Amino acid sequence: MHTPFFPFWRSWLNPRASRTSQGCQRVRAYTLCQLEQAFGHWIPTHLFAKAPAGPNSRDHDYTRWRTFWCMLWQAFNPLASGREVVRQLQALFDLENGPCLSPEDGAYCRAKGRLPCAQFPLALRATATVADSLAPLGRLLQGRRIRVVDGSTITLQDTPKNRAAYPPIESGTTPTFPLMRFVAIFSLASGAILAVAQSAWANSDLNLLHALGAQLASGDILLGDKGFGSYPVIAWLKHLLQVDFIGRTTRRIDGRERLKRLGPNDWVVRWIKTPSCRSPWLSGIQRAALPKELTLRAIRGSCYRKGFRVRRVTVVTTLLDPQLYPTKELLNAYLRRWRLEMCLDDLKTSLQMEFLRSRSPKMAQKEMHTRLIAHNLIRCTMAQAADQDLQVLEHLSFKGSLDALRQFTHALPRARSKAKRRRLWKLLLKTLLRDRVPERPGRREPRAVKRKKNKYPRLDAPRHQFRDHPKRNLRAKNARLRKLRLM
């Protein structure tokens, strides 16, 4: 094939050359499950491309692109180990007559460590942008983009590195684990996570929100709970970022001290910046740039919904026009903030992000971002299905979509033509539309565990120092001996 003679006859003289080269290219680029074919067009390829020099600049079996998709496959299957990923690649390489791969997973772990951490937030943002473009346009609050912010925690593997970066909460004899605090901003239209900031548990949610200020655009509306409804946060959002706020507050609102009455339980109030209004998460220049007073709108209304904890709320907002932003729409927008709680529940329950197995802080951050990217890809698929049939996106099941994607991605690589793959994808979207969440009015979502996981005692000491508790028959025997004064 490299001879200079008869260049136009090469395909005739060696007809299998093109197929062989295509097979090698496929082995170099793909994984066995081939998630790239389903989601590759939603993630820019340049984020995990081959480096021009230094690490990841040579042709390895574990390229950047393949390693990223292997991690993403693990995010879709949280119980899968690195050894299972290596077995998949072994089967793929043998199927395509590729190079012999080592059965050990050390090379795969080192390849994950070589991936740059800075690329994962960019991939997360790209998938959120795609999900927003596929989601139906919202009509709430003049069709403006609505973002929701909330914080949560993740338990990490108990290693010295994780303990140094994310110190646990000391609570007596109860065993503790490293605890990572994170704050996420997600889109109300699609349910996708736009950005996330993480730190140790001792850090505050407000400090992490300040780190995410660049992810908010001018003209956005931010929904937050009572922890974010303080004077420094609202003033920073409105006057420095030009972002409006809707949420509850810890301040006492008295309607008798209003500036103006806009309607029943709808007032314009003035907040004055007090000397004790501390905001250590702001820089000195930003703190000085905050205004000395704020003009806000306070709405006190009934948000009674069977099964919900809050019956009557007082919401403050920077949206002062009652004609453009009626009271009912503002209260409905605040009630939809609960959707982020359900997204966090999907992440921690369906994608099992409540506990991360990585043994170092950098790998824990990569694992967390990979789960969030997998969550966004599922939201993209759900938004695409809802847009085709003009269905309400919130009525589609996240767990059902995850189960369907796991199985259909096994069938897509077996399709022999692009037309067949398109038919399979359309069938997947129709399946998601049929798997709708039933109407459950008054369904409660309490923060409680229905069943205890096991009856065994906690491992409250290192393994080599732990002494098992005596069994019941041994305790009964010792009690009889003590009663007879033989012990």
Helices and strands as residue ranges (DSSP letters): G 7-9, H 10-13, H 17-29, H 35-39, G 40-42, G 45-48, H 64-76, H 82-95, H 106-114, H 119-134, G 140-143, E 146-155, H 160-165, E 179-187, E 193-200, H 205-211, G 213-215, E 221-224, G 226-228, H 231-235, I 236-240, E 244-248, G 255-257, E 260-263, E 266-272, H 284-289, E 293-302, E 312-317, H 327-335, H 338-345, I 346-350, H 361-389, G 393-395, H 398-411, G 412-414, H 418-434, H 472-483
